[in-house]
Every structure is written in C-alpha cells, then in structure tokens.
Amino acid sequence: MGEKTFTHLTEGGVHMVEVGDKPVVRRTATAMGKIYLKESTVDLIKNNEIKKGNVLTTAQIAAISAVKSTHHTIPLCHALKITGIEVDFNVELDTIEIEVSVRCDGKTGVEMEALTGASVGLLTIWDMVKSVEKDDNGQYPSTRISDIEVVKKEKVGL
C-alpha cells in the first residue's frame, strides 16, 4: 500500500491549510439531522408549552450562532464571511428534523458550518426539553440525536 499523506499533520503537529491562492467562489452547504423525542414532548413543543420557552425559535437562534462561531469550536476551520443562513424544521410525531443551509463567497467550503449549526440546533432542543424527556430514574430512554450529515454542497464561480 502507498504512503498516506495527511494535509493537517506536519512534524511539528498541525497547521491550518493555506487557501490564499484559491479563487473566491459562491459556496453553499446544507446539513440535516434529527432528534427523537417522546410524542408527548413533541406535542408540548407544537403547543408552545415547554417551560423554558419557544423551543424551535431558540434552536434556530442557537444554530445560526453556532454557524457564525464554527471557527472558534473546530480548531483548524477558517473564519468565513457568511452571507446567509437558513434554519428550518420538520416536526413529525416523535421526531424533529433540522435543516441548516449556509452560504458564503469565499475560498473554502461551509460544510463544517452547516454541520455545526445542525448539531447545536439539535442539542438546544434536547436541552430545552430534558425535564419532560427524563424517565423516573433521570435517564433519557426515548431521546437521541442521529443522522447528522451534509446533504448538499455546491460551489459556483463568481
């Protein structure tokens, strides 16, 4: 087998990949994920009866904030000038799916930003509903986050 090259590893540790010579292009990425909840919890969310407040609005704000702060969370991500963020939810019987779309005009992609937004949005939902999701032993047998993935990535020259 051939020798593998890791772009972030050097003898001295890690480095941020140089993108200075790349052209500026319009870049978009969309990430999705879902959280599984008890049906009764989803009903409380739909009826805006969660004690902490409006779950989906709070998760939407958290996702947007997370997108903008991705480079502070993931060590080797570049700081990007984001031009647009959309956060949407699909509420089903026992799940809530989040979709985060991110756009920028830049030299590197926005996949990590979309993934971070989706992840933090779902974590925010969990945080806001944990009091009604817990069982008698303080555990979360019905609650789980899954299927976080990039579902679309595009780049178009300017």
Rosetta blueprint (number, residue, H / E / L):
1 M L
2 G L
3 E L
4 K L
5 T L
6 F L
7 T L
8 H L
9 L E
10 T E
11 E L
12 G L
13 G E
14 V E
15 H L
16 M L
17 V L
18 E L
19 V L
20 G L
21 D L
22 K L
23 P L
24 V L
25 V E
26 R E
27 R E
28 T E
29 A E
30 T E
31 A E
32 M E
33 G E
34 K E
35 I E
36 Y E
37 L L
38 K L
39 E H
40 S H
41 T H
42 V H
43 D H
44 L H
45 I H
46 K H
47 N L
48 N L
49 E L
50 I L
51 K L
52 K L
53 G L
54 N L
55 V H
56 L H
57 T H
58 T H
59 A H
60 Q H
61 I H
62 A H
63 A H
64 I H
65 S H
66 A H
67 V H
68 K H
69 S L
70 T H
71 H H
72 H H
73 T H
74 I L
75 P L
76 L L
77 C L
78 H L
79 A L
80 L L
81 K L
82 I E
83 T E
84 G E
85 I E
86 E E
87 V E
88 D E
89 F E
90 N E
91 V E
92 E L
93 L L
94 D L
95 T E
96 I E
97 E E
98 I E
99 E E
100 V E
101 S E
102 V E
103 R E
104 C E
105 D E
106 G E
107 K L
108 T L
109 G L
110 V L
111 E H
112 M H
113 E H
114 A H
115 L H
116 T H
117 G H
118 A H
119 S H
120 V H
121 G H
122 L H
123 L H
124 T H
125 I H
126 W H
127 D H
128 M H
129 V H
130 K H
131 S H
132 V H
133 E H
134 K L
135 D L
136 D L
137 N L
138 G L
139 Q L
140 Y L
141 P L
142 S L
143 T L
144 R E
145 I E
146 S E
147 D E
148 I E
149 E E
150 V E
151 V E
152 K E
153 K E
154 E E
155 K E
156 V E
157 G E
158 L L
